[in-house]
Amino acid sequence: MSEERDGQILYERRKTFSYLLRLILGSAFILLYIWSTINLLEFDPIYKLILLLVSVILAAIALLFTYINANILRSILKTVSGILALIQVILSVVFTGLTGLFMSIWFGFTLFLLFSTFKWLKETEAGGQASYHIRKFFSYYLCMLCGIIFLYLYLWFILSIMFIDPFYKMILLDVSILLVATSLGFAYLKTRRTRIAMTVVSGSLAGIHGYLSIALFTGAGVYMFGWFGFALLLIYAAFNWLKE
């Protein structure tokens, strides 16, 4: 009986973690979508503003849909969201071609993550408990979200730069990912020996990362390294708290 109860608790924890991860990723993806739309150079500013407004209204309707029970209102919201989604796809494809189609799929996937998470938070007992903990420890989750956003923006910026040799760009990206992995793995280490070993590994990776940042980004390498370090610090601090 005890093993069955422990298994159920473990299952609920995994399920809660998966939905919270959806919430974090969905929030990060939608902010990246807005950032990317703002930076589309070939897009006319007026149509860009319309696309951003339509996207924000679509996201608001998707989240509002989970809190409305009246069938008439739900039908109206479905119609409105369908029209807005069609407008968004048309604007994206007409002005940016295949890029717009990709971004529409990206935005739709983001809405699915957010909608399914909010529906789970509202309609299930485990979701209600998770919602309580989110409100109670909002600052820690906000710290995690900000760290992930900063990290995504950093990686996105590295990928979008054209003047860096692709070989060194991939080395910098790989080192960045390894640094994040070793930092999060550090939270699970217990013995002094393994912690020292991980400190040496992460310190070596940080040295390589710092050298590449300064060498590749003339005049801005220190700021790039600080940007990544700040994002990593936020993620590690929030992750370590969530674990403990």
Secondary structure, DSSP 8 states (H G I E B T S, - for coil): -HHHHHHHHHHHHHHHHHHHHHHHHHHHHHHHHHHHHHT-TTS-HHHHHHHHHHHHHHHHHHHHHTT---HHHHHHHHHHHHHHHHHHHHHHHHHHTHHHHHHHHHHHHHHHHHHHHHHHHHHSHHHHHHHHHHHHTHHHHHHHHHHHHHHHHHHHHHHH-SSS-HHHHHHHHHHHHHHHHHHHHHTT--SHHHHHHHHHHHHHHHHHHHHHHHHHSTTTHHHHHHHHHHHHHHHHHHHHHHH-
